[in-house]
């Protein structure tokens, strides 16, 4: 028989072993929690997933930002989408982490990284329009939407490349080089907001922004499998935007899903009336203060009457048009299966090529750019006028636009053709209203581009249909409707998008339609080359971007305005 002393010693050893085991488990759990707090999945992240991770204490705001920086380090050398990063992004994240630790996570966009098209003024970053001559242009005041983002807890992560001065849709510039489509590296990303489109598609941030004078919010959404909204003219202030047209310019968000898009629009529109932008003063009171994220799931598609603009798609089959034709036919069939009544609209006025003749940019661009550059809120070593910008050799104009830019040198709103075009725009608005009324339509649809987004080195971004909304000022939501067939260049195919257009201030209805459509028919896919997780690095500071200007196609010589 064992002595009482030996039994007691045995029990003590057991207790010590159990205690050591428990301490070991607790230590491993602590390590696990610490590891989790140093990780975050940025790939296809949403506002909801980011907020959930923060509130569950499985990540930190610094880690969220670092995770997106890691993806930028990994993939931006391939697609060349960014001009600059905000050097204050990590310190802003640290401040938000302190707020979070104190129990304060208020803000619709708390710790949500946002990328801005580089024609938005944002304190801490230069506003260049992706023009090398304007590389030193430094604002001292945020654009109102940028301030609204910050007020809601967002982190401005950086600036994206655009087609220089937002003048076309190839997204090539003297400061940023050529941005590459992430789904097909032989193609452009659309534009002019193509840098934002490529970046959001590749999960460099949760949401992004663009501007749109003809196609520029919708073309990159279509070409990069995203959603975007061009709101009603006047809904969002354009102050602090490097504008090119008083009549046609507008601003709005990009996202990977409609829910995030609606939140971003809500924040941007919250600015309200702004005396610095007369268009905002004409918005009726009932169109203000709307939360576009509410009611997204209300109702169904059944019973909607949607017009199909027959003149806005190319019925002639070819390698570049057939994928778009097929995607649209499939979409029509899907909508009809959901109980939507499709009305074929064949009125001859809906011809994008003919409507484009009403474009007034060449009459307004010089005045608009001079007004922006004369702002007292700008500083830095830079040109101060349109003439000085093009007096340097640090600019890029594609040959297809030589005549446009040269005509803009002397063009003005005092010319008779300008008044004629403006009257034509009023006639177009009346015709569009009549089409809605006569057919009792809820919306109209058409492909954003009649053909696949064009190849790098193409003369222009041909075949786009955005001009109708740009001239009439009505809202449009762009949604994915499919892909071309996979190929060696496009492993999952080239994205194809559709515009859903409505009457003024019908953003809530359009977003509701888009939400039902994208949930019932989910077509969002990450680009194949970047469809994997990237290990989050430890960043002591925000890296500096070095855009690749060596990839500018020879077809677009820098500093030239004539052949």
N, C-alpha and C positions, 0 to 999 in steps of 0.2 A: 504493500500500500504506500502511495506517495504521501510525503509529509505535507502538512498545511502550508509550510513555507514554500515548497516547490510548486504546489498548486497555485498559490498567490502569484508567484513569479511568472508562471505560465500565463495566467490571466492578464498580468501586466503587459507581457510581451504581445499578447493578442490585441489588447487595447492600443498599445503603441503602434502596432502594425495597422490597425483600423484607422487610427488618427492620421498616420502617415499617408494611408491610401486616400482618405477624405481630403487631406490637404493637397495631395497630388492632383486629385480630380478638380478641386477648386482652382488650382494653379493653371491646369490645362484649360478650364472654362474661361478663366481670365485672359489667357493667351488667345483663345478662340474669339472672345468678344473684341479684344484689341485688334485681332486680324480682320474681323468683320468691319470694325470701325474704320479700317484702312483700306476698304474695298468698296466699290460701287460699280454696277453694270451700266455703263453709259450707252451701250449699243441699244438703240431703239427706246431709250428712256423717255418717260412721259412726265408731265407735271405731277400726276398722281403717284407714279412709282417713286419719283424723287422725294416727294413729301413723305410718303409712307416710310421710306428707308430712314429719313432724318428723324421722324417722330418715334420710330422703333429703336432708335439709338444704334442701328447697325451700320451707320456711316456718319460722316461729318460733312459740313459744307466744303471745307478745304479738300476733302477726299473727292467729293462730287466734281469740283472744278479740276482737280488734278487728273481725274479719270478722263475728262474731255480733253485736257491738254495732252494726255498720253495718246489718245486717238489722233489728235492733230499731228503730233510728232510722227506717228506711225504712217498715216495715210495722206497727209497734205502734200508731201513731196511728189506723190503720184498725180493728184488732181489739181494742185496749185490754186486753191480756192480762196486763200486768205491774203490780205494786205498787211494787217498788223494785229497784235494782241494787246489787250489792255494791261499795262504794267501793274495796275492796282487790283486786278481780279482776285489774287490770293489774299491780299490784306482785307479786301471786302468780305471774302469768305470767312476769314478769321473773326471779323466783327459780327457776322451773322451767327457763327458758332457760339460766341459769347452771349448773344441774345437768346439763342436756343437753350443754352445751359441755364439761363435765367428764367426759362419757361415762356419765352416770347417768340412765337413762330408766325406772327401775323403777317399777312400779305398774300395776295393771290399768287404771287410768283416768288415766294420765299425760297432763296437759294437756287433759282432756276437760271442756268446760263443762257444768255441771249447773244446772238451774233447780229451785227448791224451791217447793212449795205453801206459801203464807204462813201455815201453822199448824205448821211445823217450826221448832224453835229452832236458830239458827245464829249463832255469834259474828260480830259486825260488822253484823248486820242486825236490825231489829225484827221481832217476831212479832206480827202484828196480827189474824189470822183475818179480814182484810179488813173489820174493824169499826172505824169512825172513833173510837169511844170507846177502843179499844185501840192507837191509832196509836203511843203512846209506850212500849209494852211491849218491854223490851230484855233479852234473855237473856245470861247470862255463861258459859253452857255449851252446847256443841253437843248436839243430839240424837245418839244413838249412830250412826245410819246416816250422818248428816252428817259426823261425825268419821271414820267408816270411809271415806267418799268422799275426804275430805282426805288420809287416810293412804295411799290408793292413788293420789294425785297429781291428783285432780279439782280443778277450779276452781269454786267456788260462784259462779255468775254473778249470781243475784238471786232474787227472790221473785215468785210469780205470784198473780193474783187468784183468789178462790174464792167460791162462794156463801157469803154471810156466815156465819161460824162453822160452815161445812160442814153447814148444816141443810136444804138442798134442792139441786136440780139445774139451776137456771137461770143460775148464776154471775153474780149481780148483788149489789152490796154498797155500803154507805155510804162506804167508803174507796176502792174500786176502780171503781165504776160498773158498767156492763153490758159484759161481754166478748162479742165478736161471733164467730160461727162463721166461720172463714176460707173455707169452701167455699160458704157461702150467708149473705150479710151481713144477711139478714132473720131468721136463726135463731140460737138459743142454741148454745153449744158443749157442751151437756151439763154435768154437774157432780156433786158440788160442785167437783171439781178441774178445772173447765173452762178456767181460765187456763193451767194446765200443758198441757192437751190442745191448745188453740189455739196456744200458743207452740211446742211441739215439732212440731206439724204444719207450722208456718211456718218451721221451722229457725231458731229463736232459740237453741237449744242442741242438744247431741247427745242427752242424756237428761234426763228430769225425774221428779219425784216427786209422789205424791198420797196421800191418805188415803181410807178407804172404810168408812162405817158402814152403808150400804145398797147404793149403786150407784157411789160416787164415783170409783173408779179405772177402772171399766168403761164408764160412760156417756160420759165424754169420749173414751175410746179409740174407742168405736163411732162417735161423732159426728165424729171428726177423723181417721179412716182410720189409726189407730195400733194398736200392740199394747201390752198391759199385763198385769200379773199381780197378783192379790190372793192372797197366800200363805196357807198354813194358819195359823190363829190361834196365836200364840205363836212362830212362826218368827223374827219380827223384833220387837225391842223397840220399845215405843211411848213410852218415856220421852222427855220433851222435845217431846211433841206436844200441841197444844191440843185435847184429846180431848173427845168428847161422849157416849161410851158405852164402858164397860168391857167389855161383852159383845160388841158389834158392831164397834167400831173396829179397823181394821187399816191398814197402810201398805205401799206398794210403788212400783215404777217404771213409767214410760212410755218407749217408744222407737218408732223408725220401722221396726225390724226385730227379729226374735226373737233374733238373736245378741247384739245390744247389750242387749236386755232380760235375757237370761240372765246376762251379765256384771254388770249392775247389781244383779240379785237376789243373785248370789253375794256381792257386796260388802256389801249391806245385811244379809244373813243371817249374815255372818261375825262379827257382834257376839256371837252366842251367847246364853247364859242371862244374864238381868239381874234382880237382886233387886228392882229398882224396878218390874218388870212381871211379876207372878206367872205370867201365861200362858206366859212363856218358860221357866219352871222345869219345865213339864210336857212339854216336847219330848223324845222319846226320843233317846239318844245317836247312834243310827244315822242320825238326820235332821240331824245337825250336820256342819259341815265339808264340805259338798257343793259341788263346782264345777259349777254348772248349765250352763255353756257346753260341758262335755265330753259327748260322746255325742249331741249334737243331730242329727247326720246318721246315727246308727245305725239300722238296720232300714228298714222301709217302713211305709206305711199299711195295706198288705194284711193281712187277717186280724184287724184290730181290730174289736171289737164296741162300737158307740157307740149310746147311747140318745138318742132324740129326744123331748124333753118336749112332748107335744102340747098341754098346757094353757098353755104359755108363748108361744104365738103366736096371733095373731088371724087366723082363717080368713075373716073377712068383708072383702070387697074395698072399698077407698076410696082416695082420692087419697093419704092418709097411710100406709095399711097395705099397699096393693098392692105398692109397691116392696120392702118387707121380705119379704112372702110370696114374691115372685118370686126375690129373692136367696137365700132359704132353700131353695126348691125346686131352684134351680140348684146350690147347695152340696151338697144331698143327692145329686143326680145325679152330681156330681163325685166325691164320696166313694165312692159305690157303684162308679163306674168304676175307682177306685183299689183296689178289693177290700175296702172296708170294709163290714161288715154293720151296717145301720141297724135298730135295734129301736125300734118306736114305743111309747113309754111313755105310757099313757093313764090311769094311776091318778089318782083325783080329788084326792088330796092336793096334786098339783102345780098349784096355782092361785095365782099370785102375789098376787092381791088378797086371797085368804083367808089366805095365809101372812103377809101384811103386818100382820095383826091381832096377831101375836106380837111385833112390834117393841117393844123396851123402852127406846128412847131417852128418851122423856119422863119415865121414872122415874129415869134415870141422869144426864141431862145437867147438872143443877144441881150435883150432887155432883162429877161429873167436871171441870166447868169450875172450880169452887171449888178443887178439889185442884190443878189446874194453876196457877191464879193465886196460890196460896199458896206456890209453890215458892220456896225461898231463892235460886234461881239466876236470878230475875227482878228487874228494877229498872225505873225510869222512872216518869213521870207517867201513871198509868193507874188504872182501877178494880181493886179487889182481890177482888171477888166477883161472882157471877152477878147479884145484886140491884143492885149498883152499875152493872154494864154496862147493864142495862135501866132503870136509874134516870136515866140520861142521855137525851138526845134524839138521840144520835149513833149510831144503829143502824138497820138495815133488816131488817124482817121482812115477807115477802110475805103478803098477806091470807089465803091458803090455810093459813098456819101460825099465825095469831093464836091459835087455840084451843090448838094444840100448845105454844106458848111460855107462854101464860097458865097452862095446866095444869102445865107444868114448874115454875112458881113454887112450887107446893105439893107436887108429885109427889116420891115418894121410893121407895127400894127396900124400905121397910117395909110398903108397901101390899099387900093381898091380891092384887090383879090382877097385880102384878109376879111373885109366886110362881107364879101360874097360867100366866103367859106363859112363864116359865122352864121350867116342866114341859112346856108345849107345844113349846118348842124342843128339849127332850130327846126327845120323841116324834117330832119331825120328823127329828132325826139318825138315830134308829133306823129310820124309814121309808126314808130315803135309803140307809142301809147295806143294808137288805133289797132295795131296788131293784137296787143294784149286784150283790149276791150272787145273787139269783134269776135275773137276766138275764145273769150273767157278763160285766159291762160293764167296759170300759177307761175310759170317760168318758161324760158326757152332754153334749148340745149344745142350744142354743136361741138365738133372737135376743136380743141385749141389751135391745132395746126393740121393742115390738110395732108401733110406728109410727115415722116419721121423727122425729128430734129436733125439739122444738117451736119455734114461732116466738117471737121476742122479744115480751114483753108477755103471754105465756100465763099462765094461773093457776098452773100447776105443770108439772113435767117428767113428764107422764103416760106410762104404758105400759111402764115399765121392769121388768126381771125380776131385778134383782140381789139381792133379799131372801133367796133360798134360801141362797146362799153366806154372806151376812152373818150369818144366824142360826145356821147349822150350823158355820161356821168352816172350811169346806173350801176348797181352792185352786181358783182359776179363772184361765184365760188368755183374754184377749179378742183376737180377730183380725178383720181386715176381710173382709167377704164380698161387697162390691159397692157400687154407687151407685144412687141413683134416676136417672131420665132427666134429661139436662141441660135447663136452663131459663135464662131471662134472669137470674134470681136466683142460680142454681147452675150456672155454666158447664160443670162436669164432673159435676154431680149432687151429691146429698147423701150422705155416707158412711153405710154400714150395717155393723154389727158383730155378731159372734156370740161367745157365751161357751162355753168348753170347760171343764167342771167335773169334778173328780176326787175321789177319797177323800183323807183327810188325808195330807199329806206325799208326795203324788204329783206334785210340781212338775216333777221331771225328766221324767216320762212326758208330762205335759201340754205342756211346752215342746218335747219331741221331736215330738209330734203337730203342734203349731202351726208348728214349723220346716218339717216336710215339707209341710204344707198351704200355707204362704205361699210356699215356694220353687216348688212345683208350680203354684201358682195365684197369681202375684204381682199384687196389686191395689193396692199402695201408689202414690199419686199426690200430688204436691205441690199445694196449692191454686192455682188458676189465677192469682189476682191477685198471687201472690208467687212464681211459678214462673220466676224469672230471677235471674241473678247480680247482686250489688250490689257496687259498687266499695268496697274497704276504705279507710276513712278513717284519718287519723292522730289518735289520741286521747291527749292529754296526761293526761287523767283520765277516770274513768268518768262518763258522763252521769247526771243525776238524772232519775228518772221523775216524771211528773205525770199520774196516772190521770185519765181523763175521767169525772167524776161527773155532768156535765151531761146525759149520755145515759141516765140512769136512767129507765125508763118511768114515766109518770104513774100506772100501775096499782100501783106499789110505793112508797107514800109513806114518807119517812124519818122515824124517831122515833115511829112509830104502832104500837099493839098492839090496836087495835079499829077496826071499820068506822064 
